Amino acid sequence: MSEPLHLYVHIPFCLKKCRYCSFVSRSDAPLAIDDYASLVAREMEMRVAAANPPP
Protein backbone atom coordinates (compact mmCIF):
# COMPACT_ATOMS: atom_id res chain seq x y z
CA MET A 1 0.00 0.00 0.00
CA SER A 2 1.35 3.43 -0.88
CA GLU A 3 1.89 6.28 1.52
CA PRO A 4 -0.83 8.97 1.69
CA LEU A 5 -0.22 12.15 -0.24
CA HIS A 6 -0.16 15.36 1.76
CA LEU A 7 -0.78 18.50 -0.20
CA TYR A 8 -0.80 22.20 0.58
CA VAL A 9 -2.34 24.47 -2.02
CA HIS A 10 -1.62 28.15 -1.55
CA ILE A 11 -4.15 30.54 -3.04
CA PRO A 12 -2.08 33.69 -3.72
CA PHE A 13 -4.91 36.23 -3.76
CA CYS A 14 -5.01 37.39 -0.16
CA LEU A 15 -6.54 40.71 0.78
CA LYS A 16 -4.02 40.99 3.62
CA LYS A 17 -0.76 39.14 4.16
CA CYS A 18 -0.56 36.99 7.30
CA ARG A 19 2.41 37.61 9.63
CA TYR A 20 3.72 34.04 9.20
CA CYS A 21 3.27 33.75 5.42
CA SER A 22 6.30 33.77 3.15
CA PHE A 23 4.40 32.74 0.02
CA VAL A 24 3.86 35.02 -2.95
CA SER A 25 0.53 36.86 -2.72
CA ARG A 26 -1.26 39.33 -4.96
CA SER A 27 -4.33 41.36 -4.14
CA ASP A 28 -4.31 43.36 -7.38
CA ALA A 29 -5.36 40.57 -9.77
CA PRO A 30 -8.83 39.35 -8.72
CA LEU A 31 -9.78 38.27 -12.25
CA ALA A 32 -6.90 35.79 -12.29
CA ILE A 33 -8.45 33.73 -9.46
CA ASP A 34 -10.62 31.62 -11.82
CA ASP A 35 -7.67 30.98 -14.13
CA TYR A 36 -5.47 30.02 -11.18
CA ALA A 37 -8.10 27.65 -9.75
CA SER A 38 -8.49 25.93 -13.14
CA LEU A 39 -4.74 25.48 -13.46
CA VAL A 40 -4.44 24.08 -9.92
CA ALA A 41 -7.24 21.57 -10.66
CA ARG A 42 -5.54 20.57 -13.91
CA GLU A 43 -2.19 20.12 -12.16
CA MET A 44 -3.83 17.92 -9.50
CA GLU A 45 -5.44 15.74 -12.19
CA MET A 46 -2.08 15.34 -13.95
CA ARG A 47 -0.32 14.42 -10.68
CA VAL A 48 -2.98 11.82 -9.80
CA ALA A 49 -2.77 10.30 -13.29
CA ALA A 50 1.03 10.15 -13.09
CA ALA A 51 0.91 8.51 -9.65
CA ASN A 52 -1.68 5.95 -10.77
CA PRO A 53 -0.76 4.78 -14.30
CA PRO A 54 -3.13 2.29 -15.94
CA PRO A 55 -2.04 -1.37 -15.71
All heavy atoms as a GROMACS GRO file, in nm:
protein
  432
    1MET      N    1   0.085  -0.118   0.000
    1MET     CA    2   0.000   0.000   0.000
    1MET      C    3   0.089   0.124   0.000
    1MET      O    4   0.188   0.132   0.071
    1MET     CB    5  -0.090  -0.003   0.123
    1MET     CG    6  -0.193   0.102   0.124
    1MET     SD    7  -0.313   0.061   0.254
    1MET     CE    8  -0.411   0.201   0.247
    2SER      N    9   0.053   0.223  -0.078
    2SER     CA   10   0.135   0.343  -0.088
    2SER      C   11   0.107   0.439   0.027
    2SER      O   12   0.003   0.434   0.092
    2SER     CB   13   0.112   0.413  -0.222
    2SER     OG   14  -0.023   0.455  -0.231
    3GLU      N   15   0.202   0.526   0.049
    3GLU     CA   16   0.188   0.628   0.152
    3GLU      C   17   0.085   0.732   0.110
    3GLU      O   18   0.069   0.760  -0.009
    3GLU     CB   19   0.322   0.698   0.175
    3GLU     CG   20   0.428   0.608   0.235
    3GLU     CD   21   0.395   0.571   0.378
    3GLU    OE1   22   0.349   0.659   0.454
    3GLU    OE2   23   0.415   0.454   0.414
    4PRO      N   24   0.014   0.793   0.204
    4PRO     CA   25  -0.083   0.897   0.170
    4PRO      C   26  -0.011   1.021   0.117
    4PRO      O   27   0.104   1.049   0.154
    4PRO     CB   28  -0.155   0.928   0.300
    4PRO     CG   29  -0.061   0.882   0.406
    4PRO     CD   30   0.018   0.768   0.348
    5LEU      N   31  -0.076   1.092   0.032
    5LEU     CA   32  -0.022   1.214  -0.024
    5LEU      C   33  -0.072   1.332   0.058
    5LEU      O   34  -0.192   1.346   0.083
    5LEU     CB   35  -0.068   1.230  -0.169
    5LEU     CG   36  -0.029   1.358  -0.239
    5LEU    CD1   37   0.122   1.365  -0.257
    5LEU    CD2   38  -0.097   1.367  -0.374
    6HIS      N   39   0.018   1.415   0.103
    6HIS     CA   40  -0.016   1.536   0.176
    6HIS      C   41   0.008   1.654   0.083
    6HIS      O   42   0.113   1.662   0.020
    6HIS     CB   43   0.068   1.550   0.304
    6HIS     CG   44   0.048   1.435   0.397
    6HIS    ND1   45  -0.053   1.433   0.491
    6HIS    CD2   46   0.113   1.318   0.410
    6HIS    CE1   47  -0.047   1.320   0.557
    6HIS    NE2   48   0.052   1.249   0.511
    7LEU      N   49  -0.086   1.743   0.077
    7LEU     CA   50  -0.078   1.850  -0.020
    7LEU      C   51  -0.121   1.982   0.042
    7LEU      O   52  -0.221   1.988   0.113
    7LEU     CB   53  -0.172   1.816  -0.137
    7LEU     CG   54  -0.185   1.915  -0.249
    7LEU    CD1   55  -0.055   1.923  -0.328
    7LEU    CD2   56  -0.297   1.871  -0.342
    8TYR      N   57  -0.043   2.085   0.018
    8TYR     CA   58  -0.080   2.220   0.058
    8TYR      C   59  -0.096   2.301  -0.068
    8TYR      O   60  -0.006   2.305  -0.152
    8TYR     CB   61   0.027   2.284   0.147
    8TYR     CG   62  -0.001   2.430   0.174
    8TYR    CD1   63  -0.094   2.468   0.270
    8TYR    CD2   64   0.060   2.530   0.100
    8TYR    CE1   65  -0.124   2.600   0.294
    8TYR    CE2   66   0.032   2.664   0.123
    8TYR     CZ   67  -0.060   2.698   0.220
    8TYR     OH   68  -0.088   2.829   0.242
    9VAL      N   69  -0.210   2.362  -0.086
    9VAL     CA   70  -0.234   2.447  -0.202
    9VAL      C   71  -0.249   2.590  -0.152
    9VAL      O   72  -0.340   2.621  -0.075
    9VAL     CB   73  -0.362   2.405  -0.278
    9VAL    CG1   74  -0.389   2.498  -0.394
    9VAL    CG2   75  -0.350   2.261  -0.326
   10HIS      N   76  -0.158   2.675  -0.194
   10HIS     CA   77  -0.162   2.815  -0.155
   10HIS      C   78  -0.242   2.892  -0.259
   10HIS      O   79  -0.218   2.879  -0.379
   10HIS     CB   80  -0.021   2.872  -0.147
   10HIS     CG   81  -0.017   3.018  -0.114
   10HIS    ND1   82  -0.046   3.065   0.012
   10HIS    CD2   83   0.009   3.126  -0.190
   10HIS    CE1   84  -0.037   3.196   0.011
   10HIS    NE2   85  -0.004   3.237  -0.109
   11ILE      N   86  -0.337   2.968  -0.216
   11ILE     CA   87  -0.415   3.054  -0.304
   11ILE      C   88  -0.358   3.195  -0.288
   11ILE      O   89  -0.378   3.258  -0.184
   11ILE     CB   90  -0.566   3.052  -0.268
   11ILE    CG1   91  -0.618   2.909  -0.261
   11ILE    CG2   92  -0.644   3.137  -0.367
   11ILE    CD1   93  -0.607   2.829  -0.390
   12PRO      N   94  -0.287   3.246  -0.389
   12PRO     CA   95  -0.208   3.369  -0.372
   12PRO      C   96  -0.285   3.499  -0.394
   12PRO      O   97  -0.231   3.594  -0.448
   12PRO     CB   98  -0.098   3.352  -0.476
   12PRO     CG   99  -0.166   3.279  -0.586
   12PRO     CD  100  -0.259   3.183  -0.516
   13PHE      N  101  -0.410   3.503  -0.355
   13PHE     CA  102  -0.491   3.624  -0.376
   13PHE      C  103  -0.547   3.673  -0.244
   13PHE      O  104  -0.667   3.691  -0.227
   13PHE     CB  105  -0.603   3.596  -0.476
   13PHE     CG  106  -0.550   3.550  -0.609
   13PHE    CD1  107  -0.550   3.416  -0.642
   13PHE    CD2  108  -0.499   3.642  -0.699
   13PHE    CE1  109  -0.500   3.374  -0.764
   13PHE    CE2  110  -0.449   3.600  -0.821
   13PHE     CZ  111  -0.449   3.466  -0.854
   14CYS      N  112  -0.461   3.695  -0.150
   14CYS     CA  113  -0.501   3.739  -0.016
   14CYS      C  114  -0.530   3.889  -0.016
   14CYS      O  115  -0.463   3.966  -0.084
   14CYS     CB  116  -0.390   3.710   0.084
   14CYS     SG  117  -0.335   3.539   0.081
   15LEU      N  118  -0.628   3.928   0.062
   15LEU     CA  119  -0.654   4.071   0.078
   15LEU      C  120  -0.552   4.134   0.171
   15LEU      O  121  -0.518   4.250   0.159
   15LEU     CB  122  -0.795   4.093   0.133
   15LEU     CG  123  -0.908   4.047   0.042
   15LEU    CD1  124  -1.042   4.067   0.112
   15LEU    CD2  125  -0.904   4.121  -0.090
   16LYS      N  126  -0.501   4.052   0.265
   16LYS     CA  127  -0.402   4.099   0.362
   16LYS      C  128  -0.304   3.985   0.388
   16LYS      O  129  -0.344   3.871   0.402
   16LYS     CB  130  -0.474   4.138   0.490
   16LYS     CG  131  -0.385   4.190   0.598
   16LYS     CD  132  -0.467   4.226   0.720
   16LYS     CE  133  -0.377   4.226   0.842
   16LYS     NZ  134  -0.452   4.224   0.965
   17LYS      N  135  -0.180   4.015   0.393
   17LYS     CA  136  -0.076   3.914   0.416
   17LYS      C  137  -0.070   3.876   0.564
   17LYS      O  138  -0.065   3.963   0.651
   17LYS     CB  139   0.058   3.970   0.371
   17LYS     CG  140   0.168   3.871   0.368
   17LYS     CD  141   0.208   3.848   0.227
   17LYS     CE  142   0.337   3.769   0.222
   17LYS     NZ  143   0.349   3.693   0.105
   18CYS      N  144  -0.070   3.748   0.593
   18CYS     CA  145  -0.056   3.699   0.730
   18CYS      C  146   0.088   3.719   0.777
   18CYS      O  147   0.181   3.714   0.697
   18CYS     CB  148  -0.090   3.551   0.738
   18CYS     SG  149  -0.260   3.512   0.691
   19ARG      N  150   0.108   3.738   0.907
   19ARG     CA  151   0.241   3.761   0.963
   19ARG      C  152   0.337   3.647   0.932
   19ARG      O  153   0.454   3.667   0.909
   19ARG     CB  154   0.235   3.776   1.114
   19ARG     CG  155   0.180   3.907   1.162
   19ARG     CD  156   0.186   3.919   1.313
   19ARG     NE  157   0.096   3.820   1.375
   19ARG     CZ  158   0.131   3.734   1.469
   19ARG    NH1  159   0.252   3.734   1.518
   19ARG    NH2  160   0.045   3.649   1.518
   20TYR      N  161   0.288   3.522   0.934
   20TYR     CA  162   0.372   3.404   0.920
   20TYR      C  163   0.394   3.361   0.774
   20TYR      O  164   0.475   3.274   0.747
   20TYR     CB  165   0.313   3.287   0.998
   20TYR     CG  166   0.174   3.251   0.952
   20TYR    CD1  167   0.154   3.166   0.845
   20TYR    CD2  168   0.063   3.303   1.016
   20TYR    CE1  169   0.027   3.134   0.802
   20TYR    CE2  170  -0.064   3.271   0.975
   20TYR     CZ  171  -0.082   3.186   0.868
   20TYR     OH  172  -0.207   3.155   0.825
   21CYS      N  173   0.325   3.422   0.682
   21CYS     CA  174   0.327   3.375   0.542
   21CYS      C  175   0.447   3.429   0.466
   21CYS      O  176   0.474   3.548   0.463
   21CYS     CB  177   0.199   3.418   0.472
   21CYS     SG  178   0.189   3.357   0.303
   22SER      N  179   0.518   3.337   0.400
   22SER     CA  180   0.630   3.377   0.315
   22SER      C  181   0.602   3.345   0.169
   22SER      O  182   0.691   3.352   0.085
   22SER     CB  183   0.759   3.309   0.362
   22SER     OG  184   0.745   3.169   0.349
   23PHE      N  185   0.479   3.306   0.139
   23PHE     CA  186   0.440   3.274   0.002
   23PHE      C  187   0.409   3.401  -0.076
   23PHE      O  188   0.374   3.504  -0.020
   23PHE     CB  189   0.317   3.183  -0.001
   23PHE     CG  190   0.344   3.046   0.053
   23PHE    CD1  191   0.307   3.012   0.182
   23PHE    CD2  192   0.408   2.952  -0.025
   23PHE    CE1  193   0.331   2.886   0.232
   23PHE    CE2  194   0.434   2.825   0.024
   23PHE     CZ  195   0.395   2.792   0.152
   24VAL      N  196   0.420   3.390  -0.207
   24VAL     CA  197   0.386   3.502  -0.295
   24VAL      C  198   0.235   3.526  -0.287
   24VAL      O  199   0.157   3.431  -0.291
   24VAL     CB  200   0.426   3.470  -0.441
   24VAL    CG1  201   0.376   3.575  -0.536
   24VAL    CG2  202   0.575   3.452  -0.451
   25SER      N  203   0.195   3.650  -0.275
   25SER     CA  204   0.053   3.686  -0.272
   25SER      C  205   0.030   3.810  -0.356
   25SER      O  206   0.117   3.897  -0.365
   25SER     CB  207   0.007   3.716  -0.129
   25SER     OG  208   0.016   3.602  -0.050
   26ARG      N  209  -0.089   3.816  -0.417
   26ARG     CA  210  -0.126   3.933  -0.496
   26ARG      C  211  -0.270   3.968  -0.465
   26ARG      O  212  -0.356   3.884  -0.469
   26ARG     CB  213  -0.115   3.901  -0.645
   26ARG     CG  214   0.027   3.875  -0.690
   26ARG     CD  215   0.031   3.866  -0.836
   26ARG     NE  216  -0.022   3.990  -0.891
   26ARG     CZ  217   0.019   4.042  -1.003
   26ARG    NH1  218   0.112   3.985  -1.071
   26ARG    NH2  219  -0.033   4.153  -1.049
   27SER      N  220  -0.296   4.092  -0.437
   27SER     CA  221  -0.433   4.136  -0.414
   27SER      C  222  -0.482   4.223  -0.529
   27SER      O  223  -0.597   4.263  -0.532
   27SER     CB  224  -0.442   4.214  -0.283
   27SER     OG  225  -0.360   4.329  -0.290
   28ASP      N  226  -0.396   4.246  -0.628
   28ASP     CA  227  -0.431   4.336  -0.738
   28ASP      C  228  -0.476   4.263  -0.864
   28ASP      O  229  -0.490   4.324  -0.968
   28ASP     CB  230  -0.311   4.426  -0.771
   28ASP     CG  231  -0.190   4.347  -0.816
   28ASP    OD1  232  -0.183   4.226  -0.787
   28ASP    OD2  233  -0.101   4.406  -0.880
   29ALA      N  234  -0.500   4.132  -0.856
   29ALA     CA  235  -0.536   4.057  -0.977
   29ALA      C  236  -0.656   3.966  -0.951
   29ALA      O  237  -0.648   3.846  -0.970
   29ALA     CB  238  -0.416   3.976  -1.024
   30PRO      N  239  -0.769   4.021  -0.908
   30PRO     CA  240  -0.883   3.935  -0.872
   30PRO      C  241  -0.939   3.855  -0.989
   30PRO      O  242  -0.995   3.748  -0.969
   30PRO     CB  243  -0.987   4.034  -0.818
   30PRO     CG  244  -0.949   4.165  -0.877
   30PRO     CD  245  -0.800   4.162  -0.892
   31LEU      N  246  -0.925   3.901  -1.110
   31LEU     CA  247  -0.978   3.827  -1.225
   31LEU      C  248  -0.897   3.703  -1.254
   31LEU      O  249  -0.943   3.612  -1.322
   31LEU     CB  250  -0.984   3.918  -1.348
   31LEU     CG  251  -1.078   4.038  -1.336
   31LEU    CD1  252  -1.073   4.122  -1.462
   31LEU    CD2  253  -1.220   3.993  -1.308
   32ALA      N  254  -0.775   3.695  -1.204
   32ALA     CA  255  -0.690   3.578  -1.228
   32ALA      C  256  -0.726   3.461  -1.138
   32ALA      O  257  -0.674   3.351  -1.158
   32ALA     CB  258  -0.545   3.618  -1.210
   33ILE      N  259  -0.812   3.480  -1.040
   33ILE     CA  260  -0.845   3.373  -0.946
   33ILE      C  261  -0.906   3.252  -1.019
   33ILE      O  262  -0.867   3.139  -0.994
   33ILE     CB  263  -0.939   3.424  -0.835
   33ILE    CG1  264  -0.865   3.525  -0.748
   33ILE    CG2  265  -0.992   3.309  -0.751
   33ILE    CD1  266  -0.953   3.597  -0.648
   34ASP      N  267  -1.000   3.274  -1.109
   34ASP     CA  268  -1.062   3.162  -1.182
   34ASP      C  269  -0.959   3.088  -1.266
   34ASP      O  270  -0.959   2.964  -1.270
   34ASP     CB  271  -1.175   3.213  -1.271
   34ASP     CG  272  -1.296   3.259  -1.192
   34ASP    OD1  273  -1.312   3.214  -1.076
   34ASP    OD2  274  -1.374   3.339  -1.246
   35ASP      N  275  -0.872   3.161  -1.333
   35ASP     CA  276  -0.767   3.098  -1.413
   35ASP      C  277  -0.674   3.015  -1.324
   35ASP      O  278  -0.637   2.903  -1.357
   35ASP     CB  279  -0.684   3.202  -1.489
   35ASP     CG  280  -0.765   3.271  -1.598
   35ASP    OD1  281  -0.864   3.213  -1.646
   35ASP    OD2  282  -0.728   3.383  -1.633
   36TYR      N  283  -0.636   3.070  -1.211
   36TYR     CA  284  -0.547   3.002  -1.118
   36TYR      C  285  -0.613   2.874  -1.065
   36TYR      O  286  -0.550   2.768  -1.064
   36TYR     CB  287  -0.510   3.094  -1.002
   36TYR     CG  288  -0.412   3.033  -0.907
   36TYR    CD1  289  -0.277   3.031  -0.935
   36TYR    CD2  290  -0.455   2.978  -0.786
   36TYR    CE1  291  -0.186   2.974  -0.848
   36TYR    CE2  292  -0.365   2.920  -0.698
   36TYR     CZ  293  -0.231   2.919  -0.729
   36TYR     OH  294  -0.142   2.863  -0.642
   37ALA      N  295  -0.739   2.882  -1.027
   37ALA     CA  296  -0.810   2.765  -0.976
   37ALA      C  297  -0.818   2.655  -1.081
   37ALA      O  298  -0.799   2.537  -1.051
   37ALA     CB  299  -0.950   2.804  -0.928
   38SER      N  300  -0.844   2.692  -1.206
   38SER     CA  301  -0.849   2.593  -1.314
   38SER      C  302  -0.714   2.526  -1.334
   38SER      O  303  -0.706   2.405  -1.355
   38SER     CB  304  -0.892   2.660  -1.444
   38SER     OG  305  -1.024   2.707  -1.435
   39LEU      N  306  -0.608   2.605  -1.328
   39LEU     CA  307  -0.474   2.548  -1.346
   39LEU      C  308  -0.435   2.457  -1.229
   39LEU      O  309  -0.372   2.353  -1.250
   39LEU     CB  310  -0.371   2.660  -1.362
   39LEU     CG  311  -0.381   2.736  -1.495
   39LEU    CD1  312  -0.292   2.859  -1.492
   39LEU    CD2  313  -0.344   2.646  -1.611
   40VAL      N  314  -0.473   2.493  -1.107
   40VAL     CA  315  -0.444   2.408  -0.992
   40VAL      C  316  -0.519   2.275  -1.006
   40VAL      O  317  -0.463   2.167  -0.983
   40VAL     CB  318  -0.481   2.477  -0.858
   40VAL    CG1  319  -0.479   2.379  -0.742
   40VAL    CG2  320  -0.386   2.593  -0.832
   41ALA      N  321  -0.645   2.280  -1.046
   41ALA     CA  322  -0.724   2.157  -1.066
   41ALA      C  323  -0.661   2.070  -1.175
   41ALA      O  324  -0.651   1.947  -1.159
   41ALA     CB  325  -0.868   2.192  -1.101
   42ARG      N  326  -0.618   2.132  -1.282
   42ARG     CA  327  -0.554   2.057  -1.391
   42ARG      C  328  -0.423   1.993  -1.345
   42ARG      O  329  -0.395   1.877  -1.375
   42ARG     CB  330  -0.528   2.151  -1.508
   42ARG     CG  331  -0.481   2.080  -1.632
   42ARG     CD  332  -0.488   2.175  -1.749
   42ARG     NE  333  -0.361   2.168  -1.818
   42ARG     CZ  334  -0.312   2.260  -1.896
   42ARG    NH1  335  -0.378   2.372  -1.917
   42ARG    NH2  336  -0.198   2.244  -1.956
   43GLU      N  337  -0.345   2.066  -1.270
   43GLU     CA  338  -0.219   2.012  -1.216
   43GLU      C  339  -0.246   1.894  -1.124
   43GLU      O  340  -0.176   1.792  -1.130
   43GLU     CB  341  -0.144   2.122  -1.139
   43GLU     CG  342  -0.017   2.076  -1.074
   43GLU     CD  343   0.100   2.061  -1.171
   43GLU    OE1  344   0.093   2.114  -1.283
   43GLU    OE2  345   0.199   1.997  -1.132
   44MET      N  346  -0.349   1.902  -1.040
   44MET     CA  347  -0.383   1.792  -0.950
   44MET      C  348  -0.423   1.669  -1.029
   44MET      O  349  -0.382   1.557  -0.997
   44MET     CB  350  -0.494   1.835  -0.854
   44MET     CG  351  -0.445   1.934  -0.750
   44MET     SD  352  -0.574   2.011  -0.650
   44MET     CE  353  -0.662   1.873  -0.585
   45GLU      N  354  -0.503   1.686  -1.135
   45GLU     CA  355  -0.544   1.574  -1.219
   45GLU      C  356  -0.422   1.508  -1.284
   45GLU      O  357  -0.413   1.385  -1.290
   45GLU     CB  358  -0.642   1.622  -1.326
   45GLU     CG  359  -0.777   1.660  -1.271
   45GLU     CD  360  -0.864   1.731  -1.373
   45GLU    OE1  361  -0.818   1.757  -1.487
   45GLU    OE2  362  -0.980   1.762  -1.339
   46MET      N  363  -0.328   1.588  -1.332
   46MET     CA  364  -0.208   1.534  -1.395
   46MET      C  365  -0.123   1.456  -1.294
   46MET      O  366  -0.070   1.350  -1.325
   46MET     CB  367  -0.126   1.646  -1.458
   46MET     CG  368  -0.193   1.708  -1.579
   46MET     SD  369  -0.115   1.853  -1.654
   46MET     CE  370   0.047   1.862  -1.591
   47ARG      N  371  -0.112   1.509  -1.172
   47ARG     CA  372  -0.032   1.442  -1.068
   47ARG      C  373  -0.095   1.309  -1.028
   47ARG      O  374  -0.026   1.210  -1.008
   47ARG     CB  375  -0.015   1.531  -0.946
   47ARG     CG  376   0.056   1.660  -0.972
   47ARG     CD  377   0.203   1.637  -0.991
   47ARG     NE  378   0.269   1.762  -1.023
   47ARG     CZ  379   0.394   1.788  -0.996
   47ARG    NH1  380   0.469   1.697  -0.936
   47ARG    NH2  381   0.448   1.902  -1.029
   48VAL      N  382  -0.228   1.307  -1.015
   48VAL     CA  383  -0.298   1.182  -0.980
   48VAL      C  384  -0.279   1.080  -1.091
   48VAL      O  385  -0.251   0.963  -1.065
   48VAL     CB  386  -0.447   1.209  -0.952
   48VAL    CG1  387  -0.526   1.079  -0.946
   48VAL    CG2  388  -0.463   1.287  -0.823
   49ALA      N  389  -0.294   1.122  -1.216
   49ALA     CA  390  -0.277   1.030  -1.329
   49ALA      C  391  -0.135   0.976  -1.334
   49ALA      O  392  -0.114   0.857  -1.361
   49ALA     CB  393  -0.311   1.103  -1.459
   50ALA      N  394  -0.036   1.060  -1.306
   50ALA     CA  395   0.103   1.015  -1.309
   50ALA      C  396   0.133   0.917  -1.195
   50ALA      O  397   0.212   0.825  -1.210
   50ALA     CB  398   0.197   1.135  -1.302
   51ALA      N  399   0.069   0.938  -1.081
   51ALA     CA  400   0.091   0.851  -0.965
   51ALA      C  401   0.016   0.719  -0.976
   51ALA      O  402   0.052   0.623  -0.909
   51ALA     CB  403   0.049   0.924  -0.838
   52ASN      N  404  -0.085   0.714  -1.062
   52ASN     CA  405  -0.168   0.595  -1.077
   52ASN      C  406  -0.179   0.556  -1.224
   52ASN      O  407  -0.288   0.563  -1.282
   52ASN     CB  408  -0.308   0.618  -1.019
   52ASN     CG  409  -0.304   0.654  -0.872
   52ASN    OD1  410  -0.254   0.577  -0.793
   52ASN    ND2  411  -0.354   0.770  -0.838
   53PRO      N  412  -0.068   0.513  -1.288
   53PRO     CA  413  -0.076   0.478  -1.430
   53PRO      C  414  -0.164   0.356  -1.451
   53PRO      O  415  -0.174   0.270  -1.362
   53PRO     CB  416   0.069   0.449  -1.468
   53PRO     CG  417   0.136   0.416  -1.339
   53PRO     CD  418   0.062   0.491  -1.232
   54PRO      N  419  -0.230   0.347  -1.567
   54PRO     CA  420  -0.313   0.229  -1.594
   54PRO      C  421  -0.226   0.104  -1.605
   54PRO      O  422  -0.110   0.112  -1.645
   54PRO     CB  423  -0.381   0.261  -1.727
   54PRO     CG  424  -0.306   0.374  -1.785
   54PRO     CD  425  -0.232   0.442  -1.675
   55PRO      N  426  -0.283  -0.012  -1.568
   55PRO     CA  427  -0.204  -0.137  -1.571
   55PRO      C  428  -0.167  -0.178  -1.712
   55PRO      O  429  -0.220  -0.145  -1.809
   55PRO     CB  430  -0.294  -0.240  -1.508
   55PRO     CG  431  -0.427  -0.177  -1.487
   55PRO     CD  432  -0.413  -0.032  -1.518
   0.00000   0.00000   0.00000
